[in-house]
């Protein structure tokens, strides 16, 4: 499955109501570590149909970033059954991200 672009307007329908675990990547276009982790997040999305992967641009969706306490980027947030199950701040290798998801 491809990465979903998450906004305030589609957050409830895609994330809150998801029956799958959700991996959210909070990022910005000017962030170097975000550019490094982006391809890894996209690879995880393509390889794992059992999860929903979404990217949240913090410059465009500041309200969502604030709601999830994002103060540094990249921040990865795993949501299961509508609640935050795990989070990581900064660059992480693929294996560490998969551990967050319990994959």
N, C-alpha and C positions, 0 to 999 in steps of 0.2 A: 504494500500500500504506500502511496506517496505521502509526503509530509503535508499536513494541513496548515494553512495560514489562519491562525486563531486571532479573532478580534472580539471586542466587547459584544458585538451584535450576534456572532455565531458561537460564543463561548458556551452558553447553556445547552444549545442543541447538539454541539459536538463533544464537549468535555463533560459537563455535569450529567448528561443523560447517557454517557457511554457505558456499555456493559463490559467493555474491555479496559484494561489498565491504560492510563494515558501518560505519555512522557511529554512534558512541555519544556521547550528550550526557549528561555528568555534571552534575547540577544539584541544587538544593534549593528548597523552596517559599518560603523566606525571602530568597532571593537576587534582588535587583533585576535585574542583568544577565541572569540565567537566565530571568526572566519576559520580557525583551526578545527573547532569542534563541529561546525556545520556539516561538513561532508560525512563525519562519523554518524551524526544523528540521522542524516538522510539514508545512509547505508543500513542502519538499524531499522528504519521504517520500511525499506524495501525487502529486508530479509525476514521480518517478523509480522505476519498477518494478524497475530493474536494481540497486538497492541495498537493503539492509536498514537501517532506522533504528531505533535503540533509545535509550530514556532510562533512565538509572540515577540513582535518588534516593540521593545520598551519605549522607543521614541514615539511610536504611533499609539501604543496602548498603555499609557502610564497608569491608568486606573487599575488595570489587571495586574501590572507589576507591583503596585502598592498593595493590592489586596493579598498578594502572595509574599509580601515582605521582601521583595527583590531590591537589594541595595547595591549589589555588585553583579556584573555579568561576565561571562555567561553563568546563568543559574539554571540548573535542571531540576524540575519538580515532577515527581511521580504521584499520580492521583489514582487511587483505587477506591471504588464504591463511593465516589464523590468527595473523599477526604485525602489529604496529603499523606502519603505513605513513606516518602523518602525525598531528600533534596541534596544537591551537591552544588557548590559554588566553584567556578574556575574550570580550567581545562581538565578533562578526564580522558584516559584512554578508553577504547571501546569496551574492554573487559570490565572496567569499573562501572561503566554505564549499564551494562547488562546485569551486573550484580545488583544495582539499584532496583532493577526491574524484576529480579529473581529469575532471570532467564539462563 
